[in-house]
Amino acid sequence: MKNSTRKVPKKNWLVIILIIVFLFLLGSGVYASVVYYNAKNTINNKIYSPVEAINPNDSKNKIKAAGALNILLMGVKKEDGKESTDVMMILSLEPEKDTMRLISVPRSTRTQIADGNINDRVSNAYMYNGVEGSVSAMENFLEVDIDYYVSMNMTGFEEFIDELGGITVENDMEWNDGTYSFKEGLIDLDGDKASHFVRDREEDPNQNFGRTKRQRKVVQGVISRGARVGTVPKVNKLIHTLGRNMAANLDFDDIKKLLTKYKNTRKNIINYYIEGNETYIDGESYLIVPEDERQKVHDMLTNG
């Protein structure tokens, strides 16, 4: 089990940009009136999209009391006219412990979707009922409450990374994907290079597990870089990018509370990757998660 602290279509990005909404919650601290108005307008009029699967009053009460929150992060891709979640993570914020947990859920995880009527990959829940289906499937799989969701159209990935000015990550091994060579150690990534870095799995001996580890490294690189963004024009460009590509049931008041009550959770970032047994059913590959592993993740999200 992976636990650590601190050919696919080209537009197959991932959940990295989803975390960016928290840059405005957890780090940047730019309060110019034009940024404030721009952020409020974009979040409330373009990004905010409530869903029936999540009771907004319950979520708002948790934020008001600075309680622990579980936020479902989804990177949505469109292929052959169908949409599914390419990447799913649960971001658990625990302000009492100044801790943020990123739980990676493999897209091939087999569970009940479509209101329990179908056993399929968790990534396909979105195909049947959009965000509602994904939230319900995750709540049923882990038996936890999802308080908020953030969903990103992955085509905005390169643009966002470039507007940040690139990121720096620690690369565990030297490899080449046919387009770029990635040396071992600290490396700088622009948007296109970052997309290659997180997409390839064939050159990694750990396959999907290795790719997910690289995804988490980029997530942390984005958080680190975004927390240093301080100019009004830069922040406004990032806000516009979010508005074009993101949906969430967080409104501006929710985000302001997160800014004040949850800002210290990024002091301790804990990554966890759900593991199981790869198997084939009717010719399709699935990840079967054992009950003890499912229970372990449930306990992480409910007991910390």
Residue pairs with C-beta under 8 A, 6 or more apart in sequence:
1 272
1 273
1 275
1 293
2 209
2 212
2 213
2 271
2 272
2 273
2 275
3 270
3 271
3 272
3 273
4 270
4 271
5 268
5 269
5 270
5 271
6 220
6 268
6 269
8 199
9 77
9 79
10 195
11 77
11 154
11 155
12 77
12 86
12 154
12 199
13 75
13 77
13 86
13 152
13 154
13 155
13 156
13 157
13 158
13 195
13 198
13 199
14 75
14 86
14 87
14 154
14 157
14 198
14 199
14 215
14 218
15 73
15 74
15 75
15 87
15 88
15 89
15 152
15 215
15 219
16 75
16 157
16 161
16 194
16 198
16 215
16 218
16 219
16 222
17 75
17 152
17 154
17 156
17 157
17 160
17 222
17 242
17 245
17 246
18 73
18 74
18 75
18 89
18 150
18 151
18 152
18 246
19 73
19 91
19 219
19 222
19 223
20 160
20 222
20 226
20 238
20 242
21 47
21 150
21 242
21 246
21 248
21 250
21 255
22 91
22 223
22 258
22 266
23 222
23 223
23 226
23 227
23 229
23 238
24 39
24 235
24 239
24 255
24 259
25 255
25 258
25 259
25 262
25 263
26 223
26 227
26 258
26 259
26 262
26 263
26 265
26 266
27 223
27 226
27 227
27 228
27 263
27 266
28 226
28 227
28 228
28 229
28 230
28 235
29 230
30 229
30 230
30 231
30 232
30 235
32 232
34 232
34 236
35 232
35 235
35 236
35 239
38 236
38 239
38 240
39 235
39 239
39 252
39 255
40 252
42 239
42 240
42 242
42 243
43 250
43 251
43 252
43 255
44 251
44 252
46 243
46 244
47 242
47 243
47 246
47 247
47 248
47 250
48 248
48 249
48 250
48 251
48 252
49 131
49 247
49 248
49 249
50 56
50 249
51 131
51 132
51 135
51 149
51 249
52 132
53 131
53 132
53 135
53 136
53 139
53 146
54 135
54 146
54 147
54 148
54 149
54 249
56 249
58 145
58 147
59 69
59 147
59 148
59 249
59 254
60 254
61 67
62 68
62 69
62 147
63 69
63 254
63 257
63 258
63 261
64 257
66 95
66 96
66 261
66 262
67 95
68 92
68 93
68 94
68 95
68 96
68 304
69 92
69 93
69 147
69 148
69 262
70 90
70 91
70 92
70 144
70 145
70 146
70 147
70 148
70 301
71 90
71 91
71 92
71 93
71 146
71 147
71 148
71 149
71 150
72 88
72 89
72 90
72 91
72 134
72 135
72 138
72 146
72 148
72 149
72 150
73 87
73 88
73 89
73 90
73 91
73 149
73 150
73 152
74 85
74 87
74 88
74 126
74 131
74 134
74 149
74 150
74 151
74 152
75 85
75 86
75 87
75 88
75 151
75 152
75 154
76 83
76 84
76 85
76 86
76 126
76 151
76 152
76 153
76 154
77 83
77 84
77 85
77 86
77 154
82 127
83 126
83 127
83 130
84 107
84 123
84 124
84 126
84 127
85 107
85 122
85 123
85 125
85 126
85 134
86 107
86 123
86 154
87 104
87 107
87 215
88 104
88 105
88 107
88 122
88 123
88 134
88 138
89 102
89 103
89 104
89 105
90 101
90 102
90 103
90 105
90 138
90 142
90 144
90 146
90 301
91 100
91 101
91 102
91 103
92 100
92 101
92 102
92 103
92 300
92 301
92 304
93 99
93 100
93 258
93 262
93 265
94 100
94 101
94 265
94 304
95 261
95 262
95 264
95 265
97 268
97 304
98 264
98 265
98 267
98 268
99 265
99 267
99 268
99 269
99 270
99 304
100 265
100 266
100 268
100 269
100 270
101 269
101 270
101 271
101 272
101 300
101 301
102 216
102 219
102 269
102 270
102 271
102 272
103 272
103 273
103 274
103 297
103 300
103 301
104 212
104 215
104 216
104 271
104 272
104 273
104 274
105 122
105 138
105 274
106 208
106 212
106 273
106 274
106 276
106 287
107 121
107 122
107 123
108 121
108 122
108 123
108 208
108 278
108 285
108 286
108 287
109 121
109 122
109 141
109 274
109 276
109 286
109 287
109 289
110 119
110 120
110 121
110 122
110 281
110 286
110 287
110 288
110 289
111 119
111 120
111 122
111 137
111 140
111 141
111 289
112 118
112 119
112 137
112 140
112 141
113 119
113 120
113 122
113 124
113 125
113 128
113 133
113 137
114 120
114 125
114 128
114 129
114 133
115 129
115 136
116 140
118 128
121 284
121 286
122 134
122 137
122 138
122 141
125 133
125 134
125 136
125 137
125 138
126 133
126 134
127 133
129 136
131 149
131 151
131 247
134 149
135 146
135 149
138 144
138 146
139 145
139 146
141 294
142 294
142 297
142 298
142 301
143 298
144 298
144 301
144 302
148 248
148 249
148 250
148 254
149 248
149 249
150 246
150 247
150 248
150 250
151 246
151 247
151 248
152 245
152 246
152 247
153 245
153 246
155 245
156 241
156 244
156 245
156 246
157 191
157 194
157 195
158 191
158 192
158 194
158 195
159 191
159 241
160 191
160 238
160 241
160 245
161 167
161 189
161 190
161 191
161 194
161 222
162 190
162 191
163 234
163 237
163 238
163 241
164 222
164 225
164 226
164 229
164 238
165 225
165 234
166 188
166 189
166 190
166 191
166 194
166 225
167 188
167 189
167 194
167 218
167 221
167 222
167 224
167 225
168 186
168 187
168 188
168 189
168 221
168 224
168 225
169 186
169 187
169 189
169 197
169 214
169 217
169 218
169 220
169 221
170 185
170 186
170 187
170 217
171 182
171 183
171 184
171 185
171 186
171 187
171 197
171 217
172 184
172 213
173 184
173 204
174 181
174 182
174 183
174 184
175 181
175 182
175 200
175 203
175 204
176 182
176 203
177 196
177 199
177 200
177 203
179 196
180 193
180 196
180 197
182 197
189 197
189 218
189 221
194 218
197 214
197 218
198 211
198 214
198 215
198 218
199 211
200 211
201 207
201 208
201 210
201 211
204 210
204 211
204 214
206 213
209 273
209 275
212 273
213 273
216 271
220 269
223 266
223 269
226 238
227 266
229 235
229 238
250 258
272 297
272 300
274 289
274 293
274 297
275 287
275 289
275 293
276 287
276 288
276 289
276 290
276 293
277 287
277 288
277 290
278 285
278 286
278 287
278 288
279 285
279 286
279 288
280 286
